[in-house]
Amino acid sequence: MLKNGDHISGDIILMEGANLVLSTSYGGDITISKDQIQTLESKQPLMVRQVGQTQGAVESIRAGPRGNVQPAVGVGLNFVDLNNIDQIMKPQPDLKAAIWKGNIDLALHAEKVKTEKDNVNLAAQTSFVSGPWRHSAIAHVREDDDEVASTANWSAEYSVIRFLTDRWLWEGGLSYKKDQIENLQTRRKIGTGPGYQFWDDQLGNFTVVALLNRMRFGYSGGGSNTFYFTSARWDFKRYLVGRKFEFFASGELGRPLSDIAYYAYDSELGLRYSVTEWASLNLKYEHAVVAGKSDNSNLDSARYTAGFGVNW
């Protein structure tokens, strides 16, 4: 209920800072300023953290007097001022639930490698969670303005995660990357290893994985190298300003177990703004490095993109 007397129905997703995010059947996710709210009520349990608490408690919420709510239905009349609540969050779905989500981004990008060019970038990412299993797939296609080649480079990745506990997991995956510009044209990788998920909630997630990989480099002259290397991979996401903005960072840093190269590094850093429940604008920075190769066929590619995306 708002202070002007209006009643708004929907599922409470998150209340943090100055905003409440409500999921409605008629308008999707809507954001309401906290200072406009008179009181709240939810029959579904929510994670409620009050000022001074380090951890929240899962509680139902009953409406209270103006500016107050009553957590924990049936436990006396302990009203709490909304200003004394740091955070209200909808718990993540049970691991038994099946969840499919993803996004497709279409963007213009400027890339700096041996040849500077302005191109079109298409990126798709999807994940499917079912029980303790999580499947993820990522694909990139980049079209250049060359009259001969219709595609400058492309890549595809797939990974599967099995949660051993609520936090610990085991990951396996493979990837293929093709570049028609650089001397190092193909990179094939298959790897596996343990990981740890620090958090995964309505505010975002953070996961780190240690991998042992088998890599194959292919060169424009027809030669190739196959070797093993260890790497650390990270995936970070954080929602801001009532989930209107999404900051994300992912990447992998690896060191070969031979003298084929000194290190390899891939990363993506970006910001996504939700225009509607399904549409977004995005800015990204991508960086790929393969350094220390004895034949000087090193790779150092930086890419900046800005575009429009579709989410589900």
NORLIN-V907634 format. One record per pair of residues at least 6 apart in sequence whose ideal C-beta (glycine too) atoms are under 7 Angstrom apart, sorted by the first residue. I is the first residue (numbers start at 1). J is the second residue. D is the distance in Angstrom with one decimal. If there is no record, write none. Layout:
I/J/D
I/J/D
This chain:
1/7/5.4
1/38/4.8
1/39/5.4
1/63/6.8
2/8/6.8
2/36/5.3
2/37/6.2
2/38/6.0
3/36/5.9
3/38/4.7
8/22/6.5
10/22/4.2
10/23/5.4
10/24/3.8
11/22/7.0
11/23/4.4
11/90/6.8
12/22/6.2
12/40/7.0
12/42/5.4
12/46/6.1
12/88/6.3
12/90/6.1
13/21/4.4
13/22/6.7
13/23/5.3
13/29/6.8
13/90/5.1
13/202/5.8
14/21/4.5
14/89/5.4
14/90/6.8
14/202/4.7
14/203/7.0
14/243/6.4
15/34/6.8
15/87/6.7
15/88/4.0
16/87/4.9
18/33/6.2
18/34/5.0
19/31/5.2
19/32/7.0
19/33/6.4
19/34/6.2
19/241/6.8
19/242/3.3
20/32/4.7
20/34/6.0
20/37/6.3
21/29/5.9
21/31/5.6
21/242/5.0
21/243/5.2
22/30/5.3
22/32/6.3
23/29/5.3
24/30/5.9
28/276/6.7
28/277/3.3
29/243/6.9
29/277/5.3
31/242/4.1
31/244/6.5
34/82/6.7
37/82/6.4
38/66/5.4
38/67/6.7
39/63/4.4
39/64/5.4
39/66/7.0
39/68/6.4
39/69/5.8
40/61/5.6
40/63/6.7
40/69/5.1
41/61/6.0
41/62/5.9
41/63/4.2
42/60/6.3
42/61/4.6
43/60/6.4
45/58/4.7
45/59/6.4
45/60/5.7
45/91/6.9
46/59/6.6
46/61/6.2
46/88/5.3
46/89/6.6
46/90/6.1
47/56/4.5
47/58/5.7
47/89/4.4
47/91/5.6
48/56/5.3
48/57/6.0
48/59/5.0
48/71/5.3
48/85/6.5
48/88/5.4
49/55/6.9
49/56/3.3
49/86/4.9
49/87/4.5
50/80/6.4
50/84/5.8
50/85/5.6
50/86/6.5
51/84/4.9
51/86/5.6
56/87/6.5
58/91/6.5
59/71/4.4
59/72/4.6
60/72/6.8
60/73/4.5
61/69/5.2
61/71/5.7
62/69/7.0
62/70/4.2
62/73/5.2
63/69/6.7
64/70/4.7
64/79/4.5
65/79/6.5
67/81/5.9
67/82/5.7
68/79/4.3
68/80/6.3
68/81/5.6
68/82/6.8
69/80/5.8
69/82/6.4
70/77/6.7
70/78/6.5
70/79/5.4
71/80/6.0
89/201/6.2
89/202/5.0
90/202/5.7
92/200/6.2
92/201/5.7
93/99/6.2
95/131/5.9
95/132/6.0
96/131/5.9
98/129/6.8
98/130/4.5
99/129/4.5
100/128/4.9
101/127/6.0
101/312/6.2
102/125/5.5
102/126/3.2
102/127/6.4
102/312/6.0
103/125/5.7
103/309/5.3
103/310/6.6
103/311/4.5
104/124/4.7
104/309/6.3
104/310/5.0
105/123/4.6
105/282/5.5
105/307/5.6
105/309/4.1
106/122/5.6
106/307/5.2
106/308/5.7
107/121/4.7
107/282/6.8
107/305/4.0
107/306/5.8
107/307/2.5
108/118/6.8
108/120/6.2
108/305/6.9
108/306/6.3
108/307/6.3
109/119/5.8
109/121/4.4
109/303/5.4
109/304/6.1
109/305/3.8
110/118/5.4
110/304/5.1
111/117/5.9
111/119/6.4
111/301/6.7
111/303/4.6
112/302/5.1
113/181/5.5
113/182/6.3
113/301/4.6
114/181/6.3
114/182/6.7
115/181/5.7
117/144/5.5
117/145/6.3
119/142/5.5
119/143/5.8
119/144/4.9
119/145/6.6
119/152/6.1
120/143/4.7
121/140/7.0
121/142/5.1
121/305/5.2
122/141/4.8
123/140/5.0
124/139/5.0
125/138/4.9
126/137/5.5
127/134/6.4
127/135/6.6
127/136/4.5
128/135/4.7
132/162/5.9
132/163/4.2
133/160/6.8
133/162/5.9
134/161/4.2
135/160/5.3
136/159/5.0
137/157/6.9
137/158/5.0
138/157/4.5
139/156/4.9
140/154/6.1
140/155/4.8
141/151/6.5
141/154/4.8
142/151/6.9
142/152/5.0
142/153/5.4
142/154/6.7
143/150/6.3
143/151/5.9
143/152/6.9
144/152/3.8
149/180/5.6
152/180/5.9
152/181/6.0
153/178/5.9
153/179/4.2
153/180/6.1
153/181/6.8
154/178/5.5
155/175/6.9
155/176/6.7
155/177/4.1
155/178/7.0
156/175/6.8
156/176/5.5
157/173/6.7
157/175/4.1
158/173/6.1
158/174/5.9
159/171/5.8
159/172/6.9
159/173/3.3
160/172/5.7
160/173/6.9
161/169/5.1
161/171/4.9
162/169/6.4
162/170/5.1
163/169/4.9
164/170/6.3
167/196/5.7
167/197/5.4
168/194/7.0
168/196/6.0
169/195/4.8
169/197/6.3
170/194/5.7
171/192/6.7
171/193/6.3
171/195/5.3
171/209/5.0
172/192/4.2
173/191/6.1
174/189/6.4
174/190/4.4
175/189/4.8
176/188/5.5
177/186/6.8
177/187/4.4
178/185/6.5
178/186/5.5
179/185/5.5
182/299/5.5
183/219/5.8
183/220/5.2
183/297/4.4
184/217/6.0
184/219/6.2
184/290/6.2
184/297/5.4
184/299/5.0
185/218/5.5
185/219/6.3
185/220/5.2
186/218/3.6
187/215/6.8
187/217/6.1
188/215/6.9
188/216/4.3
189/213/5.4
189/215/5.0
190/213/6.7
190/214/5.3
191/211/4.2
191/212/6.2
191/213/3.4
192/211/6.6
192/212/6.5
193/209/6.0
193/210/4.8
193/211/4.0
193/212/5.6
194/210/6.0
195/207/6.0
195/208/6.1
195/209/3.4
195/210/6.9
196/208/5.7
197/205/7.0
197/207/4.7
198/206/4.4
199/205/6.2
199/206/5.8
203/238/6.5
203/239/5.5
204/237/4.2
204/238/4.1
204/239/5.5
205/237/5.3
206/236/4.9
207/235/4.8
208/232/6.7
208/234/5.1
209/233/4.7
210/232/5.7
211/230/7.0
211/231/4.9
211/233/6.1
212/228/6.9
212/230/5.8
213/228/6.7
213/229/5.5
213/231/5.9
213/254/6.7
214/228/5.6
215/227/5.9
215/229/5.8
216/224/6.1
216/226/4.7
217/224/6.1
217/225/4.7
218/224/4.8
219/297/6.5
225/260/5.2
227/256/5.3
227/257/6.7
227/258/4.8
227/260/4.9
228/257/4.7
229/254/4.8
229/255/5.9
229/256/4.1
229/257/5.7
230/254/6.4
230/255/6.0
230/257/6.9
231/252/5.2
231/253/6.2
231/254/3.1
232/253/5.6
233/252/4.3
234/250/6.4
234/251/6.1
235/250/4.6
236/248/6.7
236/249/4.6
236/250/6.8
237/246/6.5
237/248/4.7
238/247/4.9
239/246/5.5
240/247/6.3
243/274/6.9
244/273/6.6
244/274/5.5
245/271/6.4
245/273/5.7
246/272/4.2
247/271/5.6
248/270/5.5
248/272/7.0
249/269/5.0
250/268/5.2
251/266/5.7
251/267/3.2
251/268/6.5
252/266/5.2
253/263/6.8
253/265/5.1
254/263/6.6
254/264/4.8
255/263/5.3
259/294/7.0
261/290/5.5
261/291/6.6
261/292/5.0
261/293/4.9
262/291/5.2
262/292/2.4
263/291/5.8
263/292/6.6
264/289/6.9
264/290/4.9
265/289/4.4
266/288/5.0
267/287/5.2
268/284/6.3
268/286/5.0
269/285/4.8
270/282/6.0
270/283/5.9
270/284/3.8
270/285/6.7
271/282/7.0
271/283/5.1
272/280/5.0
272/282/4.5
272/309/6.8
273/280/6.1
273/281/4.7
274/280/5.1
275/281/6.2
278/310/6.0
278/311/5.6
278/312/6.5
279/310/6.3
280/309/4.5
280/311/5.8
281/308/6.1
282/307/6.0
282/309/5.3
283/306/5.3
284/305/4.5
285/304/5.7
286/303/4.3
287/302/5.1
288/299/6.2
288/301/4.7
289/299/6.4
289/300/5.3
290/298/5.9
290/299/4.2
291/298/5.5
